[in-house]
Amino acid sequence: MTRWERAIAIARVPEATGEAEAALILDRHLRPRSTGEPHVVPERIEERLDRRVTEYYEWRVDRIPLPGGRQGVVCYFRDISKAVMAYDHLRAAIIGLDLKPGTRIDKVELCERLALGRFHLVGHDWGGPTAFALACAMPDSVRTLSILDVTIPGIGPDISQGGRRWHHAFHMTPELPEALVQGREREYLGWFYREFCWQRDAIEPADVDEYVRCYGRPGGLSAGFGYYRSLPQDKADNAAILESGFRLPMPVLALGGARTEARGRAMEPLESLRQIAPDVRGFEIADCGHFIPEERPALLADHLLRFFAR
């Protein structure tokens, strides 16, 4: 677009908008056309006073091909209220289930509600202990279990690495982390997304934006810190399961990032799972820190698919 065409486009925006805001609106549409990167607007919440309901929206600008080899843009605007409500209902269902390992779930299991049947289960970071708990609670439904760069609290190598993962103790402290991090989520979380990656650009700015959006919601930080605050109980529960003689009956895969300087756990996940799974295999992912799915996605997908097909 020439400078003259740009001036005309800005002039066509309603005068009340203001030239600076008009230029910003125009850039939101021009940037996707020139770079191919979509412009995604964070979730927007509207209070509908006429209907006394809360509605949720999102919109994005994408580049599209036009005749003659030209490029254009298209703006998608979606009402995501039903999706948000479905997510909230699903979250409520998860919270309503007792997924502690070694206990029996008396309610209809979440996976049965979703009609999954038997399924492959993969968990990274805190998703690992969560997946482990689910596999213990309903072992007949889990075909395989894959744990990525985390140990099981209370089983094998210390999940906090004897204090070397300094943030564990900090996050376990009541109230203080929220007081210090709230309003500074991007700076605080961004440090982890950089320092825990060997592939430094693996977690892109758009990903960080989404993390910040979620953790910036009311209660978001406390929900995340809650994983750490439950560690003493989780360790006791898992140790009791190990001592009971229970063993995971499904095949287990345990992977760790090889670059320990980027907080990869190397062989620790395998050492942990070996104590409670007779059919377990594992190894290190080369040139990778903690964030295996983001740093080596293609390699991870290949390993998982081969494991699922065994």
Secondary structure by P-SEA (a helix, b strand, c coil): ccaaaaaaaaaaccccccaaaaaaaaaaaaaaaaccbbbbbcbbbbbcccccbbbbbccbbbbbbccccccbbbbbbbcaaaaaaaaaaaaaaaaacccccccccccccccccccccbbbbbbccaaaaaaaaaaaaccccccbbbbccccccccccccccccccccccccccccccccccccaaaaaaaaaaaaaccccccccaaaaaaaaaaaaccaaaaaaaccccaaaaaaaaaaaaaaaccccccbbbbbbccccccccccaaaaaaacccccccccccccccccccccccaaaaaaaaaaaaac
